[in-house]
Every structure is written in structure tokens, then in C-alpha cells.
Amino acid sequence: NVSFKKNYFYKNYIYMDYSRKPEDYFSHQRVELLEFLPEQFSTVLDVGCGEGSFLKLLQGENRELWGIELIEKQAKKAKETFKNIFSGPVEDNLSKLPENHFDVVFFNDVLEHLSDPYSVLEQIKKHLKKDGVVISSIPNIRYHSALMSLLFKKDWKYESHGIMDKTHLRFFTNKSIVRMYEEAGYSIISHKGINLTRSLKPWLYNIPLLFTALDMRILQYATLAKKNS
């Protein structure tokens, strides 16, 4: 079966790349995303949960915390604390999730790693409660270092991490993130840049542009979206 072989080798190629990541790649807590949480929530799914570091920030009485992690080693570590942890690609685990169950689904720097993030966002809707929300962090391809490399160096060089991480399969801007959510059947509640650079370079680059491209200061966009009824 040719399609099976292509899928098998593709998944194993991606798996090897992730397996080479430094250990702290899977333990970032991403505290800056906590502000997007609704006031009341009890069931959370963290897609790309790593070792469960972010889920630990959400622990509380009567909270049910779930996770999906691609790499089995990190998934096992997360399972030491949380029982509802699935290992493998998110696409392979969606059918295992209960429907109409989650108050919040997190994609912390995950959607850009998927071959079809649009489909995943559409499919995850049936697993959200009526008023459930999706919260994501997505890198900005117009970040100054990536943009200037393309514009002046005429280069598109992949790196081991960061904006040009070689495991990124999709690239987004402010507008394309909003469009992705809206076309997948969501309404945007909040959408803003996070982790802005302290470098003066974006300001200097903006002088001839009359400061119309200050979005190049933004490393990532955080988005809070609710599924349309």
C-alpha cells in the first residue's frame, strides 16, 4: 500500500527530528498563555503537552486535565502525573477523545507543526463543550529575523529551533491565523502578539517603511477563539 508507506515513513522522519530536540524543548511552561483562560473551566486538553509542564500549572480541585504528545518518551513522563495522556500524532488520537467534553483546548506552538492544521481545528470542535474555547500560540513568520533573511539575504534557511524550526510544516502571519480560525468555524475572542523582541532592529527597519510593519517585533500570536454555534 503506497499511501500507507508514505504515511509511515513521513511520521517516522518527523519523529526522528523531534527526538533530536533538547530535553527542555518539552518542558516549557508557557505561563504567558494563562491570561487567556476563561474564569471558570474544569476540563482541559493540551495538544503537544510534552512532559506535562503546562498542565501542571492548571492543576486544581475538580479539574480534569488531558494531553496528547507526539513523542512517547515525553508522553510517559506526563502520564506519571496525568492519567489521560495519549501518545502519537494528534490526528491519530482525535477519535479517542470524548465529544462535547472540553472547556479549553490548547495548541501551544503546535499548529505550525501539523501538515493540515485547518482540518484539526475543524475536527476538534466536536470535542469542545458548547461554550468551549481553543487557545493557541503560533509563530509569526514576519518576525524581523526571518523576514530580513528572506528580503536581504534572499535565503530561507531552516534551523533547529525558533521561527525557522525545520519541524514547522506551516507558516503564519497575523492575518492568516485569523483567517484560518474563521474559515474553520470559529469566532475570535482575543488575538494579540506575545513575546515581543527587545531588539531595536525592527524599529530601524521600519524607518523607510514609515513604521507600518511593526508586527515584525512579534515572535508569536496568541489567539483565543470560540466555535460558532
Secondary structure as UniProt FT lines:
FT   HELIX           2..19
FT   HELIX           23..26
FT   HELIX           31..36
FT   STRAND          43..47
FT   TURN            50..51
FT   HELIX           53..57
FT   TURN            61..62
FT   STRAND          64..69
FT   HELIX           72..79
FT   TURN            80..81
FT   STRAND          84..87
FT   HELIX           90..93
FT   HELIX           94..96
FT   TURN            99..100
FT   STRAND          102..108
FT   HELIX           111..113
FT   HELIX           117..124
FT   HELIX           125..127
FT   STRAND          128..140
FT   TURN            141..142
FT   HELIX           144..151
FT   TURN            163..164
FT   TURN            166..167
FT   HELIX           174..183
FT   TURN            184..185
FT   STRAND          186..196
FT   HELIX           201..205
FT   TURN            206..211
FT   HELIX           214..217
FT   STRAND          218..227
//
